[in-house]
Amino acid sequence: MSQRTEYSPGTPSWIDLSTPDPAAAAAFYSGLFGWSVDAHPSPEAGGYAMATLRGQSVAGVGPQMDPGAPATWNVYVTVADADATVSRAEIHNGKVVAGPMDVLDAGRMAVLQDTNGVSISIWQPNAHAGAGLV
């Protein structure tokens, strides 16, 4: 494993899990990977918790926004400019599922779908570059 403090645009830099039961998921992945997951996620972040390993952030775990949807792992790719990336996706017939939006002071994100309906998230870092340990 190696520590990271930055990611070049176009590089996957973060993952998170949207789940109907964040506490159970945190317990499962803590047991599986040895992660520590914040037991008291910040209410201002909507119940989103950070998972760490060896003191470095490695993933996020949070509640689903759509209660009827299945649990989903989301992959974030670093971009230099989230708004410009969303505009380019729209030009190429991509669909904007969410965003672009600021995530506190951590960065700016959006969720996009390609023409086949496959989703990917983009991440323009600010205070949070992405996973600190990969």
Secondary structure by P-SEA (a helix, b strand, c coil): cccccccccccccccccccccaaaaaaaaaaacccccccccccccccbbbbbccccccbbbbbbccccccbbbbbbbbbccaaaaaaaaaaaccccccccccccccbbbbbbbccccbbbbbbbcccccccccc
